[in-house]
Amino acid sequence: MRNYKKEYGNYQGTAQQKKNRASRNAARNALKKAGVVKKGDGKDVNHRNGNPRDNSPKNLSVTTKRANRSFPRNSKAGKK
């Protein structure tokens, strides 16, 4: 059984991940204001360079959830 409270405390609740999440939300809101994405459209905002804090227009694109979440991540945590 997953312990969501522990997962949040260990990863999602860290200061760095909170900043990343806020930046991803800001990117989606910017594209909403531009009329590119709509609420409930089933799309994700993709950061082309993988850096969620880089919200420059050249770095953002709109993709399907499946395409955006299906590539391998470049994190040290996933490497052995």
N, C-alpha and C positions, 0 to 999 in steps of 0.2 A: 504494500500500500504506500502510495506517495505521501510524503510529508511536505505539503506545500508551504507551510509556515517556515520550515527549515530551509527549503529551497530559496524562498524569498530572502531570508536573512543572510544566507551564504552568497547569493549571487545578485538577484534582482534588487535587493535592498541596499547594495553598496552605492557610494556616492558617484562613482564613475558610471554605473549602469543607469542610475537615475538621470544623469546628465545626457547620456545617450538616448534614453527613452524620450526625454523632453525635446531633444533635437529632432528625433524622428517624428514626434507629434507636430512640431513646428513646421517641418517640411510638408507633411500632409495638409496642414491648415493653409499653408501658402499656396499649394496647388488647388485647394478647394476654392480659395478666394479668386484664383485665376480662372476658375471654371473648368479645370482639366479633370478633376476627380469629383465624385459626388458621394455623399454618405450612403453606405450600403451597396456600393457598386461591385463589390467583390474583388477590387483591385488593391494592389500594394504600391507604395512609393518605393522605388528601387534607387539605392545609392550606388552608382556605377563603380566607384572606387572602393566600396565596402566600408567607408568611413561615415558613420551616422551623423557626425558633427559637421560634415561638409555639405551645407545646403545650398551651394551655388547652383544656379539654374542648369548649367552644363552637366552637373553631376547627377541630377534627378531625372528619373523617367518613371512612367506608369506601366506596370506589368501585372499579369495575373498572379494571384497568391501562389499558385503552384510553381510557376516559373521563378518567382522571387525567392521562394523558400527551399528550392530543390538543389542548389549548388553547395559543394563542400565549403565549409568555413575555413578561414585561415587563422585559427586561434591556436595558441600553445596548449590549451587545455585538451584539445581533441587529438593532439599528437602523442605518440608513445616514444 
